[in-house]
Amino acid sequence: MVAVLAGVALAGVGASVVMAGSGDDKPLEGTIYERATEAALEEVGGGEVIETEVDDDGAAYGVEVRKEDGSVVEVNLDADFNVVGSEPDDDGAGDKEDGPNDD
């Protein structure tokens, strides 16, 4: 039921969700995941969530979104799900191969 509601909420901003997170980072879950991804997708105008994490780069939550043009944007949120910053992501999250600008 929760997954269905999350899908309905995200469909309203034209998004598809691939995964909550990967690697050693702790992914967001449940209501926090839903609220954070909704805020991030609204910030970038839709796209596909490819990674989420708790306590990312000084923000309470981080959400990486692949836009329709293929670019990836990292959106940082505070504990109240307000956007505190966003920037192009060059760490290769969600890429199949590492690129020249990856860390």
Phi, psi and omega per residue, in radians:
M1 nan -0.782 3.136
V2 -1.082 -0.735 3.134
A3 -1.082 -0.672 3.120
V4 -1.140 -0.790 3.127
L5 -1.108 -0.690 3.112
A6 -1.111 -0.722 3.122
G7 -1.114 -0.704 3.113
V8 -1.141 -0.768 3.140
A9 -1.092 -0.748 -3.109
L10 -1.283 -0.526 3.120
A11 -1.085 -0.516 3.130
G12 -1.129 -0.386 3.100
V13 -1.905 0.259 3.032
G14 1.175 0.870 -3.067
A15 -2.220 2.788 2.918
S16 -2.234 2.569 -3.064
V17 -1.949 2.221 -3.111
V18 -1.664 -0.908 -3.074
M19 -2.747 2.789 -3.122
A20 -1.471 -0.563 -3.124
G21 3.104 3.082 -3.139
S22 -2.705 3.006 3.083
G23 1.221 -2.600 -3.092
D24 -1.503 -0.167 -3.115
D25 -1.287 2.523 3.135
K26 -1.453 2.020 -3.123
P27 -1.273 2.730 3.058
L28 -1.300 2.687 -3.115
E29 -2.449 2.779 2.994
G30 1.017 -2.441 -3.094
T31 -1.075 -0.617 3.111
I32 -1.082 -0.786 3.097
Y33 -1.016 -0.843 -3.108
E34 -1.047 -0.828 -3.099
R35 -1.198 -0.717 -3.123
A36 -1.177 -0.780 -3.124
T37 -1.192 -0.645 3.092
E38 -1.075 -0.787 3.136
A39 -1.123 -0.727 -3.129
A40 -1.168 -0.755 3.137
L41 -1.137 -0.642 3.078
E42 -1.129 -0.716 -3.134
E43 -1.059 -0.743 -3.053
V44 -1.701 -0.019 3.099
G45 1.439 0.510 3.108
G46 1.714 3.058 -3.121
G47 2.441 -2.702 -3.071
E48 -2.192 2.099 3.105
V49 -1.241 2.191 -3.126
I50 -1.987 -0.275 3.099
E51 -2.867 2.541 3.008
T52 -2.340 2.700 3.068
E53 -2.738 2.690 3.096
V54 -1.545 2.493 3.030
D55 0.939 1.097 -3.068
D56 -1.806 2.079 3.057
D57 0.882 0.738 3.101
G58 1.511 -0.144 3.087
A59 -1.656 2.786 3.117
A60 -1.156 -0.689 -3.099
Y61 -2.449 2.559 3.047
G62 -2.186 2.396 3.130
V63 -2.321 2.181 3.079
E64 -1.764 2.292 -3.075
V65 -2.189 2.270 3.012
R66 -1.624 2.061 3.136
K67 -1.371 2.939 -3.099
E68 -1.072 -0.448 3.123
D69 -1.423 0.024 3.111
G70 1.629 -0.224 3.113
S71 -1.263 2.693 3.139
V72 -2.025 2.317 3.129
V73 -2.101 2.329 3.032
E74 -1.729 2.179 3.139
V75 -1.926 2.210 3.114
N76 -1.826 2.364 -3.075
L77 -2.168 2.622 3.025
D78 -1.489 -3.106 -3.072
A79 -1.137 -0.310 3.111
D80 -1.723 0.199 3.097
F81 1.210 0.437 3.011
N82 -1.540 2.437 3.115
V83 -1.222 2.187 3.101
V84 -1.916 -0.073 3.087
G85 2.966 2.737 3.025
S86 -2.649 2.609 -3.117
E87 -2.748 2.707 3.035
P88 -1.019 2.422 -3.128
D89 -1.750 2.212 -3.127
D90 -2.090 0.320 -3.120
D91 -1.542 0.009 3.063
G92 1.455 0.185 3.131
A93 -1.033 2.261 3.133
G94 1.471 -0.178 3.102
D95 -1.345 2.625 3.080
K96 -1.417 -0.485 3.121
E97 -2.311 2.634 3.086
D98 -1.240 2.499 3.100
G99 -1.807 3.082 -3.078
P100 -1.196 -0.386 -3.122
N101 -1.692 0.121 -3.127
D102 -1.296 2.592 3.109
D103 -1.376 nan nan
